[in-house]
Amino acid sequence: MSNDLSSDRHKVVSKGYKYFMVFLCMLTQAIPYGIAQLIQPLFVHPLVNTFHFTLASYTLIFTFGAVVGSLVSPMVGKALQKVNFKTLYLIGICLSAGAYVIFGISTKLPGFYLAGIICMVGSTFYSGQGVPWIINHWFPFKGRGVALGLAFCGGSIGDIFL
């Protein structure tokens, strides 16, 4: 098989293999997305108490991340058509991981805001745009809705364990 998923969608692939791809998307939602997005709220109160931020000022990281992530999402969608998916996926993982480095060394609010924004942008690459892109290519017509629904269940499953 080639590295380009778009050439594979015209090949006959077993249902089992297609649903294995759904399972991999579920893992993407459960592990990298779960770590990037679901663990951050656990640190709100320890950070607010340690650095004496107000709760409102610190939790703006979620708003800033969501706004910038939604602005970047269409650009990531366009890039998925032009750039190798694996490259964009790795860029997203590296951005999210780098954000946690910034979280670890930050002591001022702007550093936490920057980390929240970078983390959300990174997760847009592999989750918000990446998972639907994969499902779209493995399920061009029939079964796409069910496959996408199952794939995004991984985030909730990851939340249970994380």
Buried (B, 14 or more C-beta within 10 A) or exposed (E): EEEEBEEEEEEEBEEEEBBEBBEBBBBBBBBBBBBBBBBBEEEBEEBBEEEEBEEEEBBBBBEBBEEBBEEBBEEBBEBBEEEEBEEBBEBBBEBBBBBBEBBEEBEEBEBBBBBBBBBBBBBBBBBBBBBBBBBBBBBEEEBBEEBBEBBBBBBEBBBEEE
